[in-house]
Amino acid sequence: MIEDISLLPFVVSIPAVVLIGATIWDIVCRPDLAGWRKAAWAAVVVVLPVVGTFIYLLSRPFKDPAHAPRKGNQQSAELIAAITAHESGTLSDDAFRRAKNDMFCLADHD
């Protein structure tokens, strides 16, 4: 019985940490949030982990077309098309970098 109680913090904290991490990842990857709004949401989630996460998830738009997951083949096809256009010279270095960052949910560091 004592062994079961000692595992309780791990059983509860591991899913909580995964949920908080996924929430922060979602905040970082959202294209409709900019600078300070991302920072504010991340701060709320870090300072108030459980409450902040649920507030964020409940206030987030239900369907966000810009955040819809892409299928692997579609993303691969888009990447191949971007590489081909870049190599042929029809896509500039800057436009290729932006397209690549959008595909992989990376931030632009200008």
TALINJO-V640437 format. One line per field, one symbol per residue. phi: phi as a letter, one per 20 degrees, with the letter a starting at -180 (. if undefined). burial: + if it has 9 or more other ideal C-beta (glycine too) atoms within 8 Angstrom, else -. Layout:
phi = ???
burial = ???
//
This chain:
phi = .fffffegfffeffffffffffffffffeffeddjffffffffffffdgfffffffffefgfcdffdffefgfffffffffffffffenecffffffffffffdldefde
burial = ---------------+--++--++-+++-+-------+--++-++---+--++-++-------+----------+--++--++-++----+----++++++-+-------
//
